[in-house]
Each structure stands twice: as C-alpha cells, then as structure tokens.
Amino acid sequence: MLHTSSLAFQLFKYAGVIYLLYLAWGMWKETGSIRFDGSGSGSGTAPAQDWRIAMQAMLINVLNPKLSIFFLAFLPQFLPTATATPLADMLILSLTFMLMTLLVFIGYGLFAHHVKHYIQHSPTILTWLQRSFAGIFVALSARLASSEQ
C-alpha cells in the first residue's frame, strides 16, 4: 500500500518523524534518574511483566526476517554437498549458531550488570545519555523526513 500510494507513504513517514521528535523532546527534558530495579509505576506484577517482555522479545526475534534469511541463505553454504542428511546437518548448524548467540548474549548481560551500578549513580552520565538519545532521535527524524522511499 505504501509503495502504490505516495500520500499514504508521506503521511506514514511524517507520523514517524513527529513521533521521533516527541521522543527526543521527552528525553531532553527528562531530569530524573533511570530506574533499573523495576520499582517504577505500574510494576506491581513484576513476574508477569517479565514473562510478557520475554515473550515479546522472542516474537521479535522469531518474526525478524533477517534471521530467516540468515538461516536459509547463509548456513546452507556450510553443508557438505554429498550429505545424506541435509536436514539433520542444518539443524546441527542452527543449534550451534543459537548456542553461540546465547553465550554472547549472556556475556552482554554480565557486562551490562557490571556497568549498571556505575551509570545509575552518576548524574552526569545519566544527563549525557539522555541528551545523546534525544540527539539521536532528532537525527533519525531528520533522516526519515529527508528519505524518498
């Protein structure tokens, strides 16, 4: 629909620009600290919310077309051409990839855990981060506004 209707594309594009500018303004004027403990408003059911976040993350990854393209276009290149069990070999390659990804993400999580305390207790870093995010949102909105398609 967006490819056939220039007006629909322009409306959708500028709605995105306005939303990004709204996010930038909110980040720029934010002066409070970032909460890492989950004790913010509306978090009375932390376990239920954690499951919802985990399910949402899983769906985003499963529905990500880049992941499907990777598994269907890149991994088969590493299968032996004369294999008797291509499906089993593909499953082994896929499971190996997923295990390696899990280990990398565990490393990211451990690193983030160690950095959290330092960032959480530094008002200067928090202000710098919020202003940086605001600038990034403005830059993204400018790029979106200047895009042709």
N, C-alpha and C positions, 0 to 999 in steps of 0.2 A: 504494500500500500504506500509506503514512504517513497519507493522508487518511482511509482507512477504518478504520485501527486506532489508537485513541488510545494504547494501550500501546506499540505499535511507535514511534509518534511520540515519546512520553515517553522511552523507552529511548534512541532516537537523539539526542534533544535533550540528555539528561544525559550521554551519552557525549561529546558535543561540549563540554559545559561542563567536564567533567573534563579533557579534552584541552587546552582553552584554559588552565585553571588550571595544568596541568602545564607548558605552555609559559611561562606567567607566572613560575612558580617557577624554571624553568631560566634565564630571562633575569635575574631578580632576583639570583640567587646567582652569576651569571657575573661573573668579575672580570678575565678575560684580554682581550687586545686583539682586535679584529676583523681577520681576515686578508683582504687584498684581492689578494694575489699568487697565489693558487691553490696555495700550498705547504703546505696543510694535509694532514692524514692522509687517505690514500686517493686522492690526486690524482696517482698515478703516470702515468696516461694522460690528460693534460690535453686533447689534441686530440679524443680520443674522447668525453671528458666534455663538452667544449664543443659537439660535434655533438648529443649527447643532450639537452643543455639547450636548444639552438636548436630541435630537433625538438619537444621538449615545449612550448616557448613557442609555436611555430607551431600545434600542435594545439590548445592552449588558445584561441588567437585564432580559429582556423577553427571550432571547436566552440562558441564563445561565442554564445549565442542573441541577445544584444543587437546583435551585429554583423550578423547575418542580418536582424533586424528593421529595423535602420537602412537596410540596402541595399534591402530590399523595401518598406518603408513610407515612408521619408523621401525617398530620392533620386528615385523616380519623379515626385514633385511638381514637379521641375525639368525634366522632359522637355516639349518642345513637344507640344501636343495633336494637331497635324496632322502629326507627323513620319512620314516614310516608312520610317525605320529605327530603331524604338524600341530594339531590342537593341543596335545599334551605339552609339546615344546613351547608353544605360545603361552600356555598357562604358567609354565615354569618361569619364562622370561617376565611375564606380567607380575607374578608374585615376587620375583626378585626385585623388580623395579619398585613395587609397592613397599617392600621391606626396607629398601634403601631410602625411600622417601620418608617412611615413618621414622627411621633413625635420624635423618636430617631434621625433621620437624621436632623430634624430641630434643635435639641439640639446640634448635632455635628457642624452644620453650625454656630450657635450662638457662640459656644466656639471658633471655628476657626476664626470668625470675631474679637473676643476679643484678641486672641493671635497674629493676623496678624501684628498689629502695633509694638508690641514688637520685633518680629522676623525681620520685614522689616527694622528696624532702628538699628540693631545690626550686624555690620560686622563680629564680632567674631562668633556669632551664625550661620550666613549665610555660612561662611567658614567651620565651623564644620559640618553643614548639608550637604554641597556639598561634602566634603571629606567622610562623612559617607555613602552617597548614592553611591559614587564611590567604596568604600569598599564593600558595599552590592552587587553591580553589579559584582565585581570581585569574590566574594564568590559564587554568583549564577552561574557565568560562570564555576567556578571550580566544583561546584556540578553537573552542566549539563554535563561537559566534563567527569566526572567520573561515570555517570549513565550508566547502562547497557541497560535498556529499559524504 
